[in-house]
Amino acid sequence: MRRYRTTVRRFIGGRRAISTLLANVIVITMVISLGTMLYVWTTGVMGTYQGAAGIWFSTRSEVMKERLAIEEVWFTNVVGQDHQNITIYMRNVGANEIKIAAVYVNSTQAWTGTKAINIGQVSRISLDLRLLTANNKWGKGCVTYISVATLRGTVVKGYWQAPA
């Protein structure tokens, strides 16, 4: 029994045992506090990303409801003058109102603005080609690349041939 008491006294009274015990408590406390801070930070970051992802997916679903059809493209020469026009007829066949933002002829911007087309309606945009470069003019039977862009990012494009 006496041997046990001396061992306990040496353990409690010895500096080596207390410093080891204190070091372990400090390390465990630091690990727990750092883990807690890391958990709080990651939940905040993930919440931010989830909110941004929700906004992105909701705007993408709005874009998916947007459908635009180019029904006709007319190529005309203005009589008595030296310039050409292209008239584009578009129909909104989607579930949302469409706002046209830009029209490109042969990859050159020919029209900018905002033109709204309600569901089921047909609208037209006339382009005066006097403002464009020479390679955007059209001749009889030539093929013209036209693309129409909306504010939400939908682009409808295609090739149309001028009458011969």
LOFIMI-650976 format. One line per field, with one value per residue: x, y, z negated of N, C-alpha, C, O in turn; residue in one letter; chain. Coordinates in steps of 0.05 Angstrom, whole numbers, plus 5000, padded with zeros to 4 digits. Each point is the difference from the previous one (the first is absolute). Layout:
<nodes>
n_x	c(X,...)
n_y	c(Y,...)
n_z	c(Z,...)
ca_x	c(X,...)
ca_y	c(Y,...)
ca_z	c(Z,...)
c_x	c(X,...)
c_y	c(Y,...)
c_z	c(Z,...)
o_x	c(X,...)
o_y	c(Y,...)
o_z	c(Z,...)
residu	c(A,...)
chaine	c(A,...)
</nodes>
This chain:
<nodes>
n_x	c(5016,5028,5003,4966,5004,5027,4980,4973,5021,5015,4969,4986,5024,4990,5043,5028,4996,5020,5045,5014,5001,5032,5038,5002,5008,5042,5027,4997,5022,5044,5013,4999,5034,5038,5002,5008,5042,5026,4994,5019,5044,5013,4995,5033,5038,5001,5005,5042,5029,4995,5019,5044,5011,4994,5032,5037,4999,5004,5041,5024,4989,5021,5042,5002,4994,5044,4961,5039,4965,5036,4970,5008,5013,4994,5000,5017,4981,5032,4955,5026,4994,5030,4956,5027,4967,5004,4973,5004,4991,4986,5013,4967,5037,5018,5029,5035,4993,4988,5041,4977,5033,4996,5016,5000,5027,4987,4969,4969,5024,4963,5002,4989,5001,4964,5006,4967,5012,4963,4983,5030,5024,4975,5042,4996,5029,4994,5013,5015,4993,4968,4972,4976,5021,5039,5030,4991,5030,4962,5013,5000,4964,5003,5039,4959,5039,4965,5014,4975,5010,5000,4962,4966,5000,4957,5017,4983,5008,5018,4990,5017,4966,5038,4966,4984)
n_y	c(4976,4978,4956,4977,4991,4966,4960,4985,4984,4958,4969,4989,4972,4961,5013,4968,4984,5023,4996,4963,4997,5020,4977,4967,5011,5008,4965,4979,5019,4992,4961,4996,5018,4978,4967,5013,5009,4965,4983,5020,4992,4961,4999,5020,4978,4968,5019,5011,4968,4989,5028,4996,4969,5011,5026,4982,4977,5028,5014,4971,5002,5033,4992,4976,5032,5005,5016,4991,5023,4980,5033,5041,4986,5041,4981,5034,5002,5025,4997,4990,4961,5027,4989,4983,4974,5007,4973,5017,4960,5028,4958,5023,4975,5039,4988,5007,5031,5011,4992,5020,4970,4959,5033,4955,5032,4958,4986,5013,5020,4975,4972,5044,4975,5027,4957,5027,4961,5021,4990,4975,5026,5027,4985,5044,4977,5044,4973,5033,4982,5031,4985,4975,4968,5013,4995,5042,5016,5018,4957,5014,4991,5045,4981,4998,5017,4973,5039,4968,5043,4964,5021,4976,5024,5012,4960,5036,4957,5031,4962,5040,4977,5021,5029,4962)
n_z	c(5000,4973,5006,4982,4955,4991,5003,4966,4964,5002,4993,4958,4975,5019,5001,4989,4959,4969,4995,4980,4956,4977,4999,4970,4958,4989,4993,4961,4965,4998,4983,4955,4976,4997,4970,4957,4986,4990,4959,4964,4993,4981,4956,4977,4992,4968,4959,4989,4985,4957,4970,4992,4971,4957,4982,4985,4961,4964,4989,4975,4956,4978,4986,4962,4969,4997,5014,5019,5015,5017,4995,4986,5041,4983,5041,4976,5041,4982,5004,5035,4978,4980,4999,4970,5017,4956,5024,4959,5020,4967,4994,4981,5002,4986,4968,5027,4967,5042,4983,5034,5004,5017,5028,5006,5015,5009,4971,5028,4968,4998,4965,4992,4964,5000,5009,4987,4981,5012,4960,5021,4974,5027,5005,5000,5026,4994,5033,4973,5040,4996,4969,5029,4977,5017,4966,4988,5029,5013,5006,5042,4974,4993,4989,4982,4985,4991,4980,4981,4990,4973,4986,5016,5038,4998,5011,5021,5010,5027,5022,5013,5020,5012,4996,5018)
ca_x	c(4984,5018,5011,4979,4998,5023,4997,4980,5011,5019,4984,4987,5019,5020,4994,4997,4973,4981,5005,4989,4970,4992,5005,4979,4975,5002,4998,4972,4983,5005,4989,4971,4993,5006,4979,4975,5002,4999,4972,4984,5008,4991,4970,4995,5008,4981,4975,5003,5000,4973,4983,5008,4991,4971,4994,5009,4981,4974,5003,5002,4973,4986,5010,4989,4972,5001,5002,4997,5001,5002,4982,5007,5020,4996,5022,4988,5015,4983,4999,5010,5022,5021,5004,4985,4987,4992,4979,4998,4975,5005,4977,5006,4986,5006,4982,5007,5005,5027,5010,5023,5021,5018,4998,5025,5000,5027,5016,5003,4976,4984,4979,5000,4977,4984,4974,4985,4981,4983,4996,4983,5000,5021,5011,5020,5022,5011,5028,5010,5027,5018,5019,5018,5023,4994,4996,4974,4979,4991,4994,4980,5007,5021,4991,5005,4998,4987,4995,4985,5006,4981,5013,5006,5023,4992,5008,4989,5016,4996,5008,4978,5010,4986,4988,5017)
ca_y	c(5024,5023,5004,5013,5028,5014,5003,5021,5025,5007,5007,5026,5020,5002,5021,4987,4990,5023,5014,4982,5002,5027,5002,4985,5016,5023,4991,4991,5024,5013,4984,5004,5027,5002,4985,5015,5023,4989,4992,5025,5013,4985,5002,5026,5000,4983,5014,5020,4987,4989,5022,5008,4978,5002,5022,4992,4981,5012,5015,4981,4989,5021,4999,4976,5006,5020,4988,5020,4988,5019,4989,5009,5021,5013,5017,5020,5023,5024,5010,5027,5006,4979,4985,4975,4994,4972,5000,4974,4996,4981,4992,4990,4975,4990,5005,5026,5022,5002,5027,4998,5018,5006,4984,4999,4992,4990,5004,5029,5010,5017,5013,4997,5012,4980,4997,4979,4984,4985,4972,4995,5022,5002,5027,5003,5019,5007,5008,5016,4991,5022,5005,4978,4999,4989,4971,4993,5004,4975,5000,4980,4972,4995,4989,5019,4988,5018,4989,5017,4995,5011,5009,4977,4985,4981,5009,4985,5007,4984,5011,5005,5007,5022,4990,5003)
ca_z	c(5000,4998,5026,5016,4993,5010,5029,5005,4993,5021,5024,4995,4993,5020,5021,5026,5004,5003,5025,5021,4998,5008,5028,5014,4998,5018,5028,5005,5001,5025,5022,4999,5008,5029,5014,4999,5019,5027,5006,5004,5025,5023,5003,5012,5028,5015,5002,5021,5026,5005,5008,5027,5018,5003,5018,5026,5011,5006,5025,5023,5006,5015,5027,5014,5008,5021,5027,5022,5027,5023,5019,5027,5003,5026,5010,5018,5009,5000,5027,5004,4982,5002,4975,4997,4974,4993,4981,4986,4986,4979,4983,4973,4997,4974,4978,4988,5018,5009,5006,5019,4992,5022,5024,5014,5028,5006,4975,4994,4986,5019,4986,4971,4987,4986,5013,4986,5016,4982,5007,5023,5018,5021,5001,5022,4997,5026,4998,5023,5003,5008,4978,4997,5019,5027,5001,4989,5021,5012,5029,5008,4995,4980,4975,4978,4974,4982,4973,4983,4971,4981,4975,4982,5011,5021,5027,5022,5023,5023,5026,5018,5027,5014,5025,5024)
c_x	c(5017,5012,4981,4998,5024,4998,4980,5011,5020,4985,4987,5021,5022,4992,4996,4972,4980,5004,4989,4970,4990,5004,4978,4973,5001,4997,4972,4982,5005,4988,4969,4992,5005,4979,4974,5000,4999,4972,4983,5006,4990,4970,4993,5006,4981,4973,5000,4999,4972,4981,5005,4991,4970,4992,5008,4980,4973,5002,5002,4973,4984,5010,4989,4971,4999,5005,4994,5003,5002,4984,5007,5022,4996,5024,4988,5021,4981,5002,5010,5023,5020,5004,4980,4989,4997,4979,4997,4974,5005,4974,5009,4983,5005,4979,5005,5001,5029,5007,5025,5020,5017,4995,5027,4996,5029,5020,5007,4974,4986,4978,5004,4976,4986,4973,4987,4981,4985,4995,4981,5001,5023,5009,5021,5020,5011,5028,5008,5030,5020,5022,5020,5022,4992,4995,4973,4977,4993,4995,4980,5011,5022,4987,5010,4996,4988,4996,4986,5005,4980,5015,5007,5022,4993,5009,4987,5015,4994,5010,4976,5011,4982,4988,5018,4988)
c_y	c(5025,5006,5014,5029,5016,5004,5021,5027,5009,5009,5027,5022,5004,5020,4987,4991,5023,5014,4983,5002,5027,5004,4985,5015,5024,4992,4991,5025,5015,4985,5004,5028,5004,4985,5014,5023,4991,4992,5025,5013,4984,5001,5027,5001,4983,5013,5021,4986,4988,5022,5009,4979,5001,5022,4992,4980,5012,5017,4981,4988,5021,5000,4976,5004,5020,4987,5021,4986,5023,4988,5007,5021,5010,5017,5019,5021,5024,5013,5029,5007,4976,4987,4977,4998,4970,5003,4972,4999,4977,4995,4989,4975,4987,5007,5027,5022,5002,5029,4997,5021,5008,4982,5003,4990,4993,5007,5029,5010,5020,5015,4995,5015,4980,5000,4976,4986,4983,4972,4997,5022,4998,5029,5001,5021,5005,5011,5016,4994,5021,5003,4977,5001,4987,4970,4991,5007,4973,5005,4979,4972,4995,4991,5019,4986,5021,4987,5022,4992,5013,5009,4978,4982,4979,5011,4981,5009,4981,5014,5004,5010,5021,4989,5006,5018)
c_z	c(5000,5027,5019,4995,5010,5030,5006,4994,5021,5025,4997,4996,5021,5022,5027,5005,5004,5027,5024,5000,5010,5030,5016,4999,5019,5029,5007,5002,5027,5024,5000,5010,5029,5016,5001,5019,5029,5008,5005,5026,5025,5004,5011,5029,5016,5002,5022,5027,5007,5009,5029,5020,5004,5019,5029,5013,5006,5025,5024,5006,5015,5029,5015,5009,5023,5027,5021,5026,5020,5022,5029,4999,5029,5006,5020,5007,5000,5028,5001,4981,5001,4972,4999,4972,4997,4978,4988,4985,4980,4984,4974,4996,4973,4979,4986,5021,5007,5005,5018,4992,5024,5024,5014,5028,5007,4977,4995,4988,5018,4985,4970,4989,4984,5013,4987,5019,4980,5010,5023,5021,5020,5000,5023,4992,5028,4996,5025,5002,5010,4979,4998,5021,5026,5000,4988,5019,5012,5030,5006,4996,4979,4973,4977,4974,4981,4973,4983,4971,4982,4975,4981,5011,5021,5027,5020,5025,5023,5025,5018,5027,5012,5026,5024,5020)
o_x	c(4994,5004,5008,4998,4996,5009,5005,4995,5001,5009,5002,4997,5013,4977,4985,4990,4983,4980,4989,4987,4981,4983,4990,4986,4980,4986,4990,4982,4981,4988,4989,4980,4984,4991,4985,4981,4987,4991,4984,4982,4989,4990,4981,4985,4992,4986,4981,4986,4992,4983,4982,4992,4991,4982,4985,4993,4987,4981,4990,4994,4983,4984,4995,4992,4979,5021,4979,5018,4984,5007,4999,5003,5001,5009,4987,5017,4977,5022,4991,5012,4993,5022,4980,5011,4997,5004,4997,4993,5008,4984,5019,4975,4994,4978,4986,5003,5018,4984,5020,4993,5009,4990,5011,4986,5017,5022,5018,4979,5012,4990,5006,4990,5011,4986,5010,4986,5011,5007,4978,4988,5020,4984,5010,4995,5007,5005,4996,5015,5023,5022,5020,4999,4978,4984,4994,4977,5015,4992,4992,5021,5007,4977,5023,4980,5012,4992,5006,4997,4992,5024,5020,5009,5018,4995,5003,5002,4990,5009,4982,5021,4975,5011,5015,5012)
o_y	c(5020,5023,5017,5017,5023,5020,5016,5019,5024,5018,5016,5022,5020,5002,5010,5004,4998,5007,5011,5001,5001,5012,5010,5001,5006,5013,5007,5001,5010,5013,5003,5003,5013,5009,5000,5006,5013,5005,5000,5009,5012,5001,5002,5011,5008,4996,5003,5010,5001,4996,5005,5006,4995,4997,5005,5003,4992,5000,5007,4994,4993,5004,5002,4986,5005,4987,5013,4983,5018,4980,4984,5015,4985,5016,4992,5008,4997,5006,5016,5022,4979,5000,4999,5011,4985,5014,4981,5018,4978,5018,4985,5001,4977,5008,5007,4994,4995,5015,4989,5023,5023,4977,5022,4981,5018,5009,5005,4995,5020,5019,4977,5018,4979,5020,4978,5013,4983,4993,5011,4997,4987,5019,4979,5019,4981,5016,4990,5006,4994,5009,5003,5015,4988,4990,4977,4995,4981,5022,4985,4993,4977,5006,5008,4986,5021,4976,5024,4976,5023,4994,5002,4982,4986,5024,4976,5024,4978,5023,4983,5014,4999,4982,5020,5005)
o_z	c(5013,5008,5016,5018,5009,5011,5019,5014,5008,5014,5019,5010,5000,5008,5016,5022,5017,5013,5019,5021,5015,5013,5020,5019,5012,5015,5021,5017,5011,5017,5022,5015,5014,5021,5020,5014,5016,5023,5019,5014,5018,5022,5016,5016,5022,5021,5014,5018,5023,5017,5015,5022,5022,5017,5018,5023,5020,5016,5021,5024,5017,5018,5024,5019,5011,5004,4999,5004,5000,5012,5018,4981,5019,4984,5020,4984,5008,5009,4984,5003,5009,4990,5013,4981,5019,4980,5015,4985,5007,4997,4998,4998,4995,5007,4981,5024,4983,5010,4991,4995,5002,4996,5003,5005,4999,5005,4984,5011,5008,5011,4992,5013,4993,5001,5001,5016,4986,5023,5000,5021,4996,4997,5009,4985,5014,4983,5023,4982,5005,5006,4985,5019,5002,5016,5001,4994,4998,5008,4983,5011,4995,4995,5000,4996,4997,4999,5003,4993,5006,4997,4985,4986,5009,5006,4999,5005,4997,5000,5000,5001,4999,5012,5001,5021)
residu	c(M,R,R,Y,R,T,T,V,R,R,F,I,G,G,R,R,A,I,S,T,L,L,A,N,V,I,V,I,T,M,V,I,S,L,G,T,M,L,Y,V,W,T,T,G,V,M,G,T,Y,Q,G,A,A,G,I,W,F,S,T,R,S,E,V,M,K,E,R,L,A,I,E,E,V,W,F,T,N,V,V,G,Q,D,H,Q,N,I,T,I,Y,M,R,N,V,G,A,N,E,I,K,I,A,A,V,Y,V,N,S,T,Q,A,W,T,G,T,K,A,I,N,I,G,Q,V,S,R,I,S,L,D,L,R,L,L,T,A,N,N,K,W,G,K,G,C,V,T,Y,I,S,V,A,T,L,R,G,T,V,V,K,G,Y,W,Q,A,P,A)
chaine	c(A,A,A,A,A,A,A,A,A,A,A,A,A,A,A,A,A,A,A,A,A,A,A,A,A,A,A,A,A,A,A,A,A,A,A,A,A,A,A,A,A,A,A,A,A,A,A,A,A,A,A,A,A,A,A,A,A,A,A,A,A,A,A,A,A,A,A,A,A,A,A,A,A,A,A,A,A,A,A,A,A,A,A,A,A,A,A,A,A,A,A,A,A,A,A,A,A,A,A,A,A,A,A,A,A,A,A,A,A,A,A,A,A,A,A,A,A,A,A,A,A,A,A,A,A,A,A,A,A,A,A,A,A,A,A,A,A,A,A,A,A,A,A,A,A,A,A,A,A,A,A,A,A,A,A,A,A,A,A,A,A,A,A,A)
</nodes>
